[in-house]
Structures are given as C-alpha cells and as structure tokens.
Amino acid sequence: MFPRSAAAVGRARRFVAGHLDGCAPEQADDIRVCVSELVTNALHHTPAGRRFLVRIIRTDTAVRIEVHDAGTATPHVCTPADTDDRGRGLLLVSAVADDWGVSDRTGPGKVVRAG
C-alpha cells in the first residue's frame, strides 16, 4: 500500500524493481516504465486521503503489475496534441506492455494491470 503522494511513484518503482531478479534488463526497464505510469495515474485519480495498492504477480514466463485504486474514472489511451504536457502514460504502457487493461475490484475503484 502506498499513500497518495508524489514520492509514492519512486517508492512503488523501487518496490517492483526489488522483485525483478532474473528479468532481462530491457524487460525490467519496460516494467519500471509501466509502474511509473500506472502509479502516476493512480495519484491523479485516487481520492485525497486514500491509499493505493501495487501488486506484482510473477510466473516463470511473465510479470504482471496491478495498481488498485479507489478512483472512479476509467483509464483509456489518449491521443494528446504535440503541445500537451500530459496524456501519454497509457500510450507508453500500451507500447511497452504485452497487454494492459482495467477491471473492477472489491470495494470502490478499479484495478489497472499491465503485463
């Protein structure tokens, strides 16, 4: 669990990086990008005073990252203008992850996953 704060992005990235032993360096880099983007989205959409959860699910062949938050907005890939300074997070996730998606969770909010 992480508090809703800007410092949580780096903390979540380090938490996940600590579980990537055995991953190819380029795969680990892609996973860290996904964590950064999904957690940043959670910060923007998690209500004040709430926390969010980051889960790592590893198998012999895959790594899946889940970010659980209490926000009600459904994430989607944007098409930002060249001059926009935001709106590229899920575009990056969709470019580097094999798959990503959103699902309901027990309690308020959603789970955003990438793998």
Jmol script that loads the backbone (N, CA, C; Angstrom):
load data "model"
ATOM      1  N   MET A   1       0.857  -1.177   0.000  1.00  0.00           N
ATOM      2  CA  MET A   1       0.000   0.000   0.000  1.00  0.00           C
ATOM      3  C   MET A   1       0.902   1.239   0.000  1.00  0.00           C
ATOM      4  N   PHE A   2       0.458   2.219  -0.730  1.00  0.00           N
ATOM      5  CA  PHE A   2       1.211   3.464  -0.822  1.00  0.00           C
ATOM      6  C   PHE A   2       0.276   4.639  -0.577  1.00  0.00           C
ATOM      7  N   PRO A   3       0.778   5.677   0.094  1.00  0.00           N
ATOM      8  CA  PRO A   3      -0.048   6.868   0.296  1.00  0.00           C
ATOM      9  C   PRO A   3      -0.143   7.661  -1.000  1.00  0.00           C
ATOM     10  N   ARG A   4      -1.159   8.456  -1.090  1.00  0.00           N
ATOM     11  CA  ARG A   4      -1.342   9.316  -2.262  1.00  0.00           C
ATOM     12  C   ARG A   4      -0.393  10.512  -2.120  1.00  0.00           C
ATOM     13  N   SER A   5       0.831  10.343  -2.643  1.00  0.00           N
ATOM     14  CA  SER A   5       1.834  11.410  -2.608  1.00  0.00           C
ATOM     15  C   SER A   5       2.778  11.238  -3.786  1.00  0.00           C
ATOM     16  N   ALA A   6       3.391  12.326  -4.203  1.00  0.00           N
ATOM     17  CA  ALA A   6       4.317  12.281  -5.343  1.00  0.00           C
ATOM     18  C   ALA A   6       5.478  11.324  -5.081  1.00  0.00           C
ATOM     19  N   ALA A   7       5.914  11.202  -3.843  1.00  0.00           N
ATOM     20  CA  ALA A   7       7.021  10.301  -3.506  1.00  0.00           C
ATOM     21  C   ALA A   7       6.655   8.834  -3.737  1.00  0.00           C
ATOM     22  N   ALA A   8       5.368   8.536  -3.814  1.00  0.00           N
ATOM     23  CA  ALA A   8       4.933   7.151  -3.987  1.00  0.00           C
ATOM     24  C   ALA A   8       5.358   6.570  -5.331  1.00  0.00           C
ATOM     25  N   VAL A   9       5.527   7.407  -6.345  1.00  0.00           N
ATOM     26  CA  VAL A   9       5.920   6.897  -7.663  1.00  0.00           C
ATOM     27  C   VAL A   9       7.283   6.218  -7.573  1.00  0.00           C
ATOM     28  N   GLY A  10       8.260   6.903  -7.028  1.00  0.00           N
ATOM     29  CA  GLY A  10       9.593   6.322  -6.881  1.00  0.00           C
ATOM     30  C   GLY A  10       9.609   5.139  -5.930  1.00  0.00           C
ATOM     31  N   ARG A  11       8.854   5.237  -4.847  1.00  0.00           N
ATOM     32  CA  ARG A  11       8.798   4.124  -3.888  1.00  0.00           C
ATOM     33  C   ARG A  11       8.189   2.881  -4.523  1.00  0.00           C
ATOM     34  N   ALA A  12       7.127   3.063  -5.299  1.00  0.00           N
ATOM     35  CA  ALA A  12       6.495   1.914  -5.971  1.00  0.00           C
ATOM     36  C   ALA A  12       7.435   1.313  -7.014  1.00  0.00           C
ATOM     37  N   ARG A  13       8.140   2.171  -7.735  1.00  0.00           N
ATOM     38  CA  ARG A  13       9.091   1.689  -8.746  1.00  0.00           C
ATOM     39  C   ARG A  13      10.199   0.881  -8.085  1.00  0.00           C
ATOM     40  N   ARG A  14      10.727   1.351  -6.958  1.00  0.00           N
ATOM     41  CA  ARG A  14      11.776   0.611  -6.241  1.00  0.00           C
ATOM     42  C   ARG A  14      11.231  -0.693  -5.666  1.00  0.00           C
ATOM     43  N   PHE A  15      10.011  -0.664  -5.157  1.00  0.00           N
ATOM     44  CA  PHE A  15       9.375  -1.877  -4.639  1.00  0.00           C
ATOM     45  C   PHE A  15       9.304  -2.944  -5.733  1.00  0.00           C
ATOM     46  N   VAL A  16       8.817  -2.574  -6.898  1.00  0.00           N
ATOM     47  CA  VAL A  16       8.701  -3.531  -8.004  1.00  0.00           C
ATOM     48  C   VAL A  16      10.075  -3.967  -8.489  1.00  0.00           C
ATOM     49  N   ALA A  17      11.003  -3.034  -8.611  1.00  0.00           N
ATOM     50  CA  ALA A  17      12.358  -3.366  -9.083  1.00  0.00           C
ATOM     51  C   ALA A  17      13.013  -4.407  -8.184  1.00  0.00           C
ATOM     52  N   GLY A  18      12.678  -4.388  -6.907  1.00  0.00           N
ATOM     53  CA  GLY A  18      13.226  -5.360  -5.969  1.00  0.00           C
ATOM     54  C   GLY A  18      12.735  -6.785  -6.200  1.00  0.00           C
ATOM     55  N   HIS A  19      11.759  -6.944  -7.090  1.00  0.00           N
ATOM     56  CA  HIS A  19      11.201  -8.266  -7.381  1.00  0.00           C
ATOM     57  C   HIS A  19      11.444  -8.693  -8.824  1.00  0.00           C
ATOM     58  N   LEU A  20      12.393  -8.062  -9.487  1.00  0.00           N
ATOM     59  CA  LEU A  20      12.620  -8.346 -10.904  1.00  0.00           C
ATOM     60  C   LEU A  20      13.881  -9.148 -11.173  1.00  0.00           C
ATOM     61  N   ASP A  21      14.439  -9.787 -10.149  1.00  0.00           N
ATOM     62  CA  ASP A  21      15.616 -10.630 -10.364  1.00  0.00           C
ATOM     63  C   ASP A  21      15.322 -11.656 -11.445  1.00  0.00           C
ATOM     64  N   GLY A  22      16.250 -11.837 -12.346  1.00  0.00           N
ATOM     65  CA  GLY A  22      16.089 -12.812 -13.409  1.00  0.00           C
ATOM     66  C   GLY A  22      15.432 -12.270 -14.665  1.00  0.00           C
ATOM     67  N   CYS A  23      14.891 -11.067 -14.605  1.00  0.00           N
ATOM     68  CA  CYS A  23      14.297 -10.467 -15.809  1.00  0.00           C
ATOM     69  C   CYS A  23      15.414  -9.898 -16.684  1.00  0.00           C
ATOM     70  N   ALA A  24      15.207  -9.941 -17.981  1.00  0.00           N
ATOM     71  CA  ALA A  24      16.142  -9.304 -18.896  1.00  0.00           C
ATOM     72  C   ALA A  24      16.129  -7.802 -18.617  1.00  0.00           C
ATOM     73  N   PRO A  25      17.288  -7.121 -18.746  1.00  0.00           N
ATOM     74  CA  PRO A  25      17.341  -5.685 -18.440  1.00  0.00           C
ATOM     75  C   PRO A  25      16.299  -4.859 -19.185  1.00  0.00           C
ATOM     76  N   GLU A  26      16.084  -5.152 -20.476  1.00  0.00           N
ATOM     77  CA  GLU A  26      15.096  -4.356 -21.228  1.00  0.00           C
ATOM     78  C   GLU A  26      13.672  -4.635 -20.727  1.00  0.00           C
ATOM     79  N   GLN A  27      13.398  -5.879 -20.295  1.00  0.00           N
ATOM     80  CA  GLN A  27      12.077  -6.185 -19.739  1.00  0.00           C
ATOM     81  C   GLN A  27      11.903  -5.444 -18.408  1.00  0.00           C
ATOM     82  N   ALA A  28      12.921  -5.435 -17.585  1.00  0.00           N
ATOM     83  CA  ALA A  28      12.857  -4.730 -16.301  1.00  0.00           C
ATOM     84  C   ALA A  28      12.630  -3.236 -16.525  1.00  0.00           C
ATOM     85  N   ASP A  29      13.291  -2.656 -17.530  1.00  0.00           N
ATOM     86  CA  ASP A  29      13.084  -1.238 -17.845  1.00  0.00           C
ATOM     87  C   ASP A  29      11.633  -0.980 -18.241  1.00  0.00           C
ATOM     88  N   ASP A  30      11.067  -1.839 -19.089  1.00  0.00           N
ATOM     89  CA  ASP A  30       9.680  -1.685 -19.519  1.00  0.00           C
ATOM     90  C   ASP A  30       8.721  -1.805 -18.337  1.00  0.00           C
ATOM     91  N   ILE A  31       9.006  -2.714 -17.430  1.00  0.00           N
ATOM     92  CA  ILE A  31       8.157  -2.889 -16.247  1.00  0.00           C
ATOM     93  C   ILE A  31       8.207  -1.639 -15.381  1.00  0.00           C
ATOM     94  N   ARG A  32       9.399  -1.077 -15.200  1.00  0.00           N
ATOM     95  CA  ARG A  32       9.517   0.148 -14.398  1.00  0.00           C
ATOM     96  C   ARG A  32       8.752   1.310 -15.039  1.00  0.00           C
ATOM     97  N   VAL A  33       8.779   1.410 -16.368  1.00  0.00           N
ATOM     98  CA  VAL A  33       8.003   2.449 -17.061  1.00  0.00           C
ATOM     99  C   VAL A  33       6.517   2.249 -16.777  1.00  0.00           C
ATOM    100  N   CYS A  34       6.039   1.012 -16.892  1.00  0.00           N
ATOM    101  CA  CYS A  34       4.622   0.727 -16.629  1.00  0.00           C
ATOM    102  C   CYS A  34       4.244   1.090 -15.200  1.00  0.00           C
ATOM    103  N   VAL A  35       5.077   0.724 -14.248  1.00  0.00           N
ATOM    104  CA  VAL A  35       4.797   1.055 -12.846  1.00  0.00           C
ATOM    105  C   VAL A  35       4.703   2.571 -12.679  1.00  0.00           C
ATOM    106  N   SER A  36       5.662   3.292 -13.223  1.00  0.00           N
ATOM    107  CA  SER A  36       5.658   4.753 -13.096  1.00  0.00           C
ATOM    108  C   SER A  36       4.374   5.354 -13.647  1.00  0.00           C
ATOM    109  N   GLU A  37       3.976   4.908 -14.817  1.00  0.00           N
ATOM    110  CA  GLU A  37       2.792   5.477 -15.458  1.00  0.00           C
ATOM    111  C   GLU A  37       1.506   5.078 -14.748  1.00  0.00           C
ATOM    112  N   LEU A  38       1.370   3.813 -14.359  1.00  0.00           N
ATOM    113  CA  LEU A  38       0.154   3.378 -13.675  1.00  0.00           C
ATOM    114  C   LEU A  38       0.018   4.031 -12.302  1.00  0.00           C
ATOM    115  N   VAL A  39       1.121   4.166 -11.591  1.00  0.00           N
ATOM    116  CA  VAL A  39       1.073   4.805 -10.274  1.00  0.00           C
ATOM    117  C   VAL A  39       0.782   6.300 -10.415  1.00  0.00           C
ATOM    118  N   THR A  40       1.368   6.935 -11.407  1.00  0.00           N
ATOM    119  CA  THR A  40       1.079   8.355 -11.636  1.00  0.00           C
ATOM    120  C   THR A  40      -0.408   8.550 -11.910  1.00  0.00           C
ATOM    121  N   ASN A  41      -0.998   7.672 -12.725  1.00  0.00           N
ATOM    122  CA  ASN A  41      -2.446   7.755 -12.964  1.00  0.00           C
ATOM    123  C   ASN A  41      -3.221   7.560 -11.665  1.00  0.00           C
ATOM    124  N   ALA A  42      -2.801   6.606 -10.848  1.00  0.00           N
ATOM    125  CA  ALA A  42      -3.485   6.369  -9.573  1.00  0.00           C
ATOM    126  C   ALA A  42      -3.425   7.616  -8.693  1.00  0.00           C
ATOM    127  N   LEU A  43      -2.300   8.307  -8.697  1.00  0.00           N
ATOM    128  CA  LEU A  43      -2.185   9.533  -7.907  1.00  0.00           C
ATOM    129  C   LEU A  43      -3.192  10.576  -8.355  1.00  0.00           C
ATOM    130  N   HIS A  44      -3.387  10.683  -9.645  1.00  0.00           N
ATOM    131  CA  HIS A  44      -4.316  11.684 -10.175  1.00  0.00           C
ATOM    132  C   HIS A  44      -5.774  11.312  -9.915  1.00  0.00           C
ATOM    133  N   HIS A  45      -6.070  10.033  -9.771  1.00  0.00           N
ATOM    134  CA  HIS A  45      -7.460   9.597  -9.688  1.00  0.00           C
ATOM    135  C   HIS A  45      -7.883   9.037  -8.339  1.00  0.00           C
ATOM    136  N   THR A  46      -6.940   8.823  -7.429  1.00  0.00           N
ATOM    137  CA  THR A  46      -7.277   8.342  -6.088  1.00  0.00           C
ATOM    138  C   THR A  46      -7.759   9.526  -5.246  1.00  0.00           C
ATOM    139  N   PRO A  47      -8.904   9.396  -4.606  1.00  0.00           N
ATOM    140  CA  PRO A  47      -9.388  10.498  -3.769  1.00  0.00           C
ATOM    141  C   PRO A  47      -8.389  10.841  -2.654  1.00  0.00           C
ATOM    142  N   ALA A  48      -8.375  12.097  -2.260  1.00  0.00           N
ATOM    143  CA  ALA A  48      -7.489  12.559  -1.182  1.00  0.00           C
ATOM    144  C   ALA A  48      -7.716  11.715   0.071  1.00  0.00           C
ATOM    145  N   GLY A  49      -6.634  11.405   0.749  1.00  0.00           N
ATOM    146  CA  GLY A  49      -6.700  10.631   1.978  1.00  0.00           C
ATOM    147  C   GLY A  49      -6.762   9.124   1.777  1.00  0.00           C
ATOM    148  N   ARG A  50      -6.863   8.674   0.524  1.00  0.00           N
ATOM    149  CA  ARG A  50      -6.915   7.241   0.242  1.00  0.00           C
ATOM    150  C   ARG A  50      -5.536   6.757  -0.166  1.00  0.00           C
ATOM    151  N   ARG A  51      -5.338   5.458  -0.084  1.00  0.00           N
ATOM    152  CA  ARG A  51      -4.084   4.833  -0.488  1.00  0.00           C
ATOM    153  C   ARG A  51      -4.358   3.976  -1.709  1.00  0.00           C
ATOM    154  N   PHE A  52      -3.293   3.530  -2.352  1.00  0.00           N
ATOM    155  CA  PHE A  52      -3.450   2.603  -3.471  1.00  0.00           C
ATOM    156  C   PHE A  52      -2.486   1.444  -3.282  1.00  0.00           C
ATOM    157  N   LEU A  53      -2.807   0.335  -3.931  1.00  0.00           N
ATOM    158  CA  LEU A  53      -2.052  -0.901  -3.775  1.00  0.00           C
ATOM    159  C   LEU A  53      -1.339  -1.238  -5.079  1.00  0.00           C
ATOM    160  N   VAL A  54      -0.093  -1.655  -4.971  1.00  0.00           N
ATOM    161  CA  VAL A  54       0.663  -2.148  -6.126  1.00  0.00           C
ATOM    162  C   VAL A  54       0.954  -3.621  -5.868  1.00  0.00           C
ATOM    163  N   ARG A  55       0.561  -4.469  -6.823  1.00  0.00           N
ATOM    164  CA  ARG A  55       0.807  -5.919  -6.721  1.00  0.00           C
ATOM    165  C   ARG A  55       1.685  -6.366  -7.880  1.00  0.00           C
ATOM    166  N   ILE A  56       2.522  -7.349  -7.608  1.00  0.00           N
ATOM    167  CA  ILE A  56       3.360  -7.978  -8.627  1.00  0.00           C
ATOM    168  C   ILE A  56       2.983  -9.450  -8.655  1.00  0.00           C
ATOM    169  N   ILE A  57       2.684  -9.939  -9.828  1.00  0.00           N
ATOM    170  CA  ILE A  57       2.371 -11.359  -9.989  1.00  0.00           C
ATOM    171  C   ILE A  57       3.383 -11.910 -10.990  1.00  0.00           C
ATOM    172  N   ARG A  58       4.218 -12.839 -10.531  1.00  0.00           N
ATOM    173  CA  ARG A  58       5.256 -13.428 -11.388  1.00  0.00           C
ATOM    174  C   ARG A  58       4.987 -14.888 -11.625  1.00  0.00           C
ATOM    175  N   THR A  59       5.221 -15.283 -12.865  1.00  0.00           N
ATOM    176  CA  THR A  59       5.238 -16.703 -13.209  1.00  0.00           C
ATOM    177  C   THR A  59       6.600 -16.970 -13.832  1.00  0.00           C
ATOM    178  N   ASP A  60       6.819 -18.181 -14.293  1.00  0.00           N
ATOM    179  CA  ASP A  60       8.091 -18.490 -14.946  1.00  0.00           C
ATOM    180  C   ASP A  60       8.274 -17.712 -16.246  1.00  0.00           C
ATOM    181  N   THR A  61       7.178 -17.279 -16.853  1.00  0.00           N
ATOM    182  CA  THR A  61       7.272 -16.653 -18.178  1.00  0.00           C
ATOM    183  C   THR A  61       6.749 -15.224 -18.245  1.00  0.00           C
ATOM    184  N   ALA A  62       6.189 -14.711 -17.169  1.00  0.00           N
ATOM    185  CA  ALA A  62       5.581 -13.380 -17.258  1.00  0.00           C
ATOM    186  C   ALA A  62       5.623 -12.642 -15.926  1.00  0.00           C
ATOM    187  N   VAL A  63       5.504 -11.320 -16.029  1.00  0.00           N
ATOM    188  CA  VAL A  63       5.361 -10.455 -14.863  1.00  0.00           C
ATOM    189  C   VAL A  63       4.132  -9.590 -15.119  1.00  0.00           C
ATOM    190  N   ARG A  64       3.245  -9.541 -14.141  1.00  0.00           N
ATOM    191  CA  ARG A  64       2.048  -8.704 -14.250  1.00  0.00           C
ATOM    192  C   ARG A  64       2.063  -7.722 -13.094  1.00  0.00           C
ATOM    193  N   ILE A  65       1.816  -6.465 -13.401  1.00  0.00           N
ATOM    194  CA  ILE A  65       1.737  -5.407 -12.409  1.00  0.00           C
ATOM    195  C   ILE A  65       0.281  -4.984 -12.297  1.00  0.00           C
ATOM    196  N   GLU A  66      -0.208  -4.847 -11.079  1.00  0.00           N
ATOM    197  CA  GLU A  66      -1.552  -4.349 -10.837  1.00  0.00           C
ATOM    198  C   GLU A  66      -1.479  -3.138  -9.921  1.00  0.00           C
ATOM    199  N   VAL A  67      -2.247  -2.115 -10.251  1.00  0.00           N
ATOM    200  CA  VAL A  67      -2.387  -0.960  -9.378  1.00  0.00           C
ATOM    201  C   VAL A  67      -3.872  -0.840  -9.046  1.00  0.00           C
ATOM    202  N   HIS A  68      -4.188  -0.993  -7.766  1.00  0.00           N
ATOM    203  CA  HIS A  68      -5.559  -0.918  -7.270  1.00  0.00           C
ATOM    204  C   HIS A  68      -5.754   0.472  -6.669  1.00  0.00           C
ATOM    205  N   ASP A  69      -6.778   1.193  -7.134  1.00  0.00           N
ATOM    206  CA  ASP A  69      -7.049   2.499  -6.542  1.00  0.00           C
ATOM    207  C   ASP A  69      -8.540   2.705  -6.377  1.00  0.00           C
ATOM    208  N   ALA A  70      -8.917   3.694  -5.586  1.00  0.00           N
ATOM    209  CA  ALA A  70     -10.322   3.958  -5.271  1.00  0.00           C
ATOM    210  C   ALA A  70     -10.958   4.960  -6.219  1.00  0.00           C
ATOM    211  N   GLY A  71     -10.240   5.371  -7.250  1.00  0.00           N
ATOM    212  CA  GLY A  71     -10.793   6.327  -8.205  1.00  0.00           C
ATOM    213  C   GLY A  71     -11.885   5.710  -9.051  1.00  0.00           C
ATOM    214  N   THR A  72     -12.804   6.534  -9.512  1.00  0.00           N
ATOM    215  CA  THR A  72     -13.927   6.042 -10.307  1.00  0.00           C
ATOM    216  C   THR A  72     -13.726   6.213 -11.809  1.00  0.00           C
ATOM    217  N   ALA A  73     -12.770   7.004 -12.219  1.00  0.00           N
ATOM    218  CA  ALA A  73     -12.540   7.233 -13.649  1.00  0.00           C
ATOM    219  C   ALA A  73     -11.990   5.969 -14.304  1.00  0.00           C
ATOM    220  N   THR A  74     -12.462   5.669 -15.519  1.00  0.00           N
ATOM    221  CA  THR A  74     -11.965   4.523 -16.272  1.00  0.00           C
ATOM    222  C   THR A  74     -10.831   4.992 -17.177  1.00  0.00           C
ATOM    223  N   PRO A  75      -9.620   4.464 -16.982  1.00  0.00           N
ATOM    224  CA  PRO A  75      -8.489   4.894 -17.798  1.00  0.00           C
ATOM    225  C   PRO A  75      -8.651   4.479 -19.257  1.00  0.00           C
ATOM    226  N   HIS A  76      -8.122   5.289 -20.134  1.00  0.00           N
ATOM    227  CA  HIS A  76      -8.122   4.981 -21.567  1.00  0.00           C
ATOM    228  C   HIS A  76      -6.921   5.658 -22.215  1.00  0.00           C
ATOM    229  N   VAL A  77      -6.505   5.112 -23.332  1.00  0.00           N
ATOM    230  CA  VAL A  77      -5.386   5.690 -24.075  1.00  0.00           C
ATOM    231  C   VAL A  77      -5.859   6.990 -24.715  1.00  0.00           C
ATOM    232  N   CYS A  78      -5.101   8.039 -24.515  1.00  0.00           N
ATOM    233  CA  CYS A  78      -5.416   9.355 -25.092  1.00  0.00           C
ATOM    234  C   CYS A  78      -4.605   9.568 -26.370  1.00  0.00           C
ATOM    235  N   THR A  79      -5.012  10.552 -27.107  1.00  0.00           N
ATOM    236  CA  THR A  79      -4.251  10.991 -28.273  1.00  0.00           C
ATOM    237  C   THR A  79      -3.921  12.463 -28.049  1.00  0.00           C
ATOM    238  N   PRO A  80      -2.865  12.725 -27.264  1.00  0.00           N
ATOM    239  CA  PRO A  80      -2.556  14.120 -26.937  1.00  0.00           C
ATOM    240  C   PRO A  80      -1.963  14.868 -28.139  1.00  0.00           C
ATOM    241  N   ALA A  81      -2.184  16.167 -28.139  1.00  0.00           N
ATOM    242  CA  ALA A  81      -1.550  17.022 -29.139  1.00  0.00           C
ATOM    243  C   ALA A  81      -0.058  17.102 -28.830  1.00  0.00           C
ATOM    244  N   ASP A  82       0.726  17.442 -29.822  1.00  0.00           N
ATOM    245  CA  ASP A  82       2.175  17.557 -29.623  1.00  0.00           C
ATOM    246  C   ASP A  82       2.524  18.537 -28.508  1.00  0.00           C
ATOM    247  N   THR A  83       1.675  19.525 -28.278  1.00  0.00           N
ATOM    248  CA  THR A  83       1.969  20.548 -27.277  1.00  0.00           C
ATOM    249  C   THR A  83       1.416  20.214 -25.896  1.00  0.00           C
ATOM    250  N   ASP A  84       0.635  19.130 -25.773  1.00  0.00           N
ATOM    251  CA  ASP A  84       0.100  18.743 -24.465  1.00  0.00           C
ATOM    252  C   ASP A  84       1.220  18.232 -23.573  1.00  0.00           C
ATOM    253  N   ASP A  85       1.149  18.593 -22.286  1.00  0.00           N
ATOM    254  CA  ASP A  85       2.198  18.153 -21.357  1.00  0.00           C
ATOM    255  C   ASP A  85       1.764  16.953 -20.524  1.00  0.00           C
ATOM    256  N   ARG A  86       0.656  16.341 -20.865  1.00  0.00           N
ATOM    257  CA  ARG A  86       0.206  15.126 -20.190  1.00  0.00           C
ATOM    258  C   ARG A  86      -0.656  14.310 -21.136  1.00  0.00           C
ATOM    259  N   GLY A  87      -1.039  13.101 -20.699  1.00  0.00           N
ATOM    260  CA  GLY A  87      -1.914  12.276 -21.517  1.00  0.00           C
ATOM    261  C   GLY A  87      -1.217  11.179 -22.294  1.00  0.00           C
ATOM    262  N   ARG A  88       0.059  10.933 -21.984  1.00  0.00           N
ATOM    263  CA  ARG A  88       0.819   9.918 -22.715  1.00  0.00           C
ATOM    264  C   ARG A  88       1.084   8.646 -21.921  1.00  0.00           C
ATOM    265  N   GLY A  89       0.669   8.600 -20.658  1.00  0.00           N
ATOM    266  CA  GLY A  89       1.003   7.478 -19.788  1.00  0.00           C
ATOM    267  C   GLY A  89       0.534   6.138 -20.315  1.00  0.00           C
ATOM    268  N   LEU A  90      -0.748   6.005 -20.623  1.00  0.00           N
ATOM    269  CA  LEU A  90      -1.248   4.717 -21.108  1.00  0.00           C
ATOM    270  C   LEU A  90      -0.815   4.452 -22.534  1.00  0.00           C
ATOM    271  N   LEU A  91      -0.483   5.490 -23.266  1.00  0.00           N
ATOM    272  CA  LEU A  91       0.103   5.307 -24.594  1.00  0.00           C
ATOM    273  C   LEU A  91       1.457   4.609 -24.456  1.00  0.00           C
ATOM    274  N   LEU A  92       2.250   5.034 -23.475  1.00  0.00           N
ATOM    275  CA  LEU A  92       3.533   4.374 -23.191  1.00  0.00           C
ATOM    276  C   LEU A  92       3.321   2.942 -22.704  1.00  0.00           C
ATOM    277  N   VAL A  93       2.376   2.760 -21.785  1.00  0.00           N
ATOM    278  CA  VAL A  93       2.104   1.416 -21.267  1.00  0.00           C
ATOM    279  C   VAL A  93       1.691   0.488 -22.407  1.00  0.00           C
ATOM    280  N   SER A  94       0.805   0.954 -23.268  1.00  0.00           N
ATOM    281  CA  SER A  94       0.349   0.094 -24.374  1.00  0.00           C
ATOM    282  C   SER A  94       1.476  -0.203 -25.355  1.00  0.00           C
ATOM    283  N   ALA A  95       2.475   0.673 -25.426  1.00  0.00           N
ATOM    284  CA  ALA A  95       3.601   0.457 -26.338  1.00  0.00           C
ATOM    285  C   ALA A  95       4.599  -0.560 -25.788  1.00  0.00           C
ATOM    286  N   VAL A  96       4.800  -0.602 -24.470  1.00  0.00           N
ATOM    287  CA  VAL A  96       5.847  -1.473 -23.918  1.00  0.00           C
ATOM    288  C   VAL A  96       5.319  -2.746 -23.273  1.00  0.00           C
ATOM    289  N   ALA A  97       4.046  -2.773 -22.878  1.00  0.00           N
ATOM    290  CA  ALA A  97       3.484  -3.976 -22.248  1.00  0.00           C
ATOM    291  C   ALA A  97       2.904  -4.891 -23.323  1.00  0.00           C
ATOM    292  N   ASP A  98       2.922  -6.187 -23.044  1.00  0.00           N
ATOM    293  CA  ASP A  98       2.273  -7.130 -23.950  1.00  0.00           C
ATOM    294  C   ASP A  98       0.766  -6.936 -23.933  1.00  0.00           C
ATOM    295  N   ASP A  99       0.235  -6.517 -22.770  1.00  0.00           N
ATOM    296  CA  ASP A  99      -1.202  -6.347 -22.606  1.00  0.00           C
ATOM    297  C   ASP A  99      -1.429  -5.415 -21.428  1.00  0.00           C
ATOM    298  N   TRP A 100      -2.540  -4.721 -21.426  1.00  0.00           N
ATOM    299  CA  TRP A 100      -2.938  -3.935 -20.265  1.00  0.00           C
ATOM    300  C   TRP A 100      -4.463  -3.863 -20.259  1.00  0.00           C
ATOM    301  N   GLY A 101      -5.027  -3.560 -19.111  1.00  0.00           N
ATOM    302  CA  GLY A 101      -6.473  -3.457 -19.033  1.00  0.00           C
ATOM    303  C   GLY A 101      -6.929  -2.964 -17.682  1.00  0.00           C
ATOM    304  N   VAL A 102      -8.247  -2.856 -17.558  1.00  0.00           N
ATOM    305  CA  VAL A 102      -8.885  -2.344 -16.353  1.00  0.00           C
ATOM    306  C   VAL A 102      -9.969  -3.330 -15.941  1.00  0.00           C
ATOM    307  N   SER A 103     -10.098  -3.568 -14.650  1.00  0.00           N
ATOM    308  CA  SER A 103     -11.170  -4.419 -14.153  1.00  0.00           C
ATOM    309  C   SER A 103     -11.685  -3.870 -12.828  1.00  0.00           C
ATOM    310  N   ASP A 104     -12.871  -4.336 -12.446  1.00  0.00           N
ATOM    311  CA  ASP A 104     -13.445  -3.956 -11.159  1.00  0.00           C
ATOM    312  C   ASP A 104     -12.667  -4.643 -10.047  1.00  0.00           C
ATOM    313  N   ARG A 105     -12.851  -4.152  -8.856  1.00  0.00           N
ATOM    314  CA  ARG A 105     -12.257  -4.775  -7.687  1.00  0.00           C
ATOM    315  C   ARG A 105     -13.257  -4.754  -6.554  1.00  0.00           C
ATOM    316  N   THR A 106     -12.999  -5.516  -5.520  1.00  0.00           N
ATOM    317  CA  THR A 106     -13.848  -5.485  -4.341  1.00  0.00           C
ATOM    318  C   THR A 106     -13.659  -4.124  -3.677  1.00  0.00           C
ATOM    319  N   GLY A 107     -14.731  -3.455  -3.383  1.00  0.00           N
ATOM    320  CA  GLY A 107     -14.642  -2.110  -2.822  1.00  0.00           C
ATOM    321  C   GLY A 107     -14.685  -1.073  -3.922  1.00  0.00           C
ATOM    322  N   PRO A 108     -14.510   0.179  -3.562  1.00  0.00           N
ATOM    323  CA  PRO A 108     -14.567   1.238  -4.568  1.00  0.00           C
ATOM    324  C   PRO A 108     -13.349   1.204  -5.492  1.00  0.00           C
ATOM    325  N   GLY A 109     -13.540   1.647  -6.703  1.00  0.00           N
ATOM    326  CA  GLY A 109     -12.409   1.816  -7.606  1.00  0.00           C
ATOM    327  C   GLY A 109     -12.232   0.709  -8.599  1.00  0.00           C
ATOM    328  N   LYS A 110     -10.967   0.515  -8.974  1.00  0.00           N
ATOM    329  CA  LYS A 110     -10.634  -0.391 -10.076  1.00  0.00           C
ATOM    330  C   LYS A 110      -9.234  -0.934  -9.916  1.00  0.00           C
ATOM    331  N   VAL A 111      -8.895  -1.879 -10.806  1.00  0.00           N
ATOM    332  CA  VAL A 111      -7.542  -2.414 -10.927  1.00  0.00           C
ATOM    333  C   VAL A 111      -7.088  -2.117 -12.353  1.00  0.00           C
ATOM    334  N   VAL A 112      -5.929  -1.487 -12.473  1.00  0.00           N
ATOM    335  CA  VAL A 112      -5.320  -1.286 -13.780  1.00  0.00           C
ATOM    336  C   VAL A 112      -4.089  -2.180 -13.819  1.00  0.00           C
ATOM    337  N   ARG A 113      -3.992  -3.008 -14.854  1.00  0.00           N
ATOM    338  CA  ARG A 113      -2.924  -4.004 -14.908  1.00  0.00           C
ATOM    339  C   ARG A 113      -2.155  -3.884 -16.220  1.00  0.00           C
ATOM    340  N   ALA A 114      -0.912  -4.301 -16.138  1.00  0.00           N
ATOM    341  CA  ALA A 114      -0.056  -4.384 -17.333  1.00  0.00           C
ATOM    342  C   ALA A 114       0.827  -5.608 -17.181  1.00  0.00           C
ATOM    343  N   GLY A 115       1.060  -6.274 -18.280  1.00  0.00           N
ATOM    344  CA  GLY A 115       1.886  -7.463 -18.235  1.00  0.00           C
ATOM    345  C   GLY A 115       2.511  -7.769 -19.556  1.00  0.00           C
TER     346      GLY A 115
END
end "model"
wireframe off; spacefill off
backbone 0.3
color backbone group
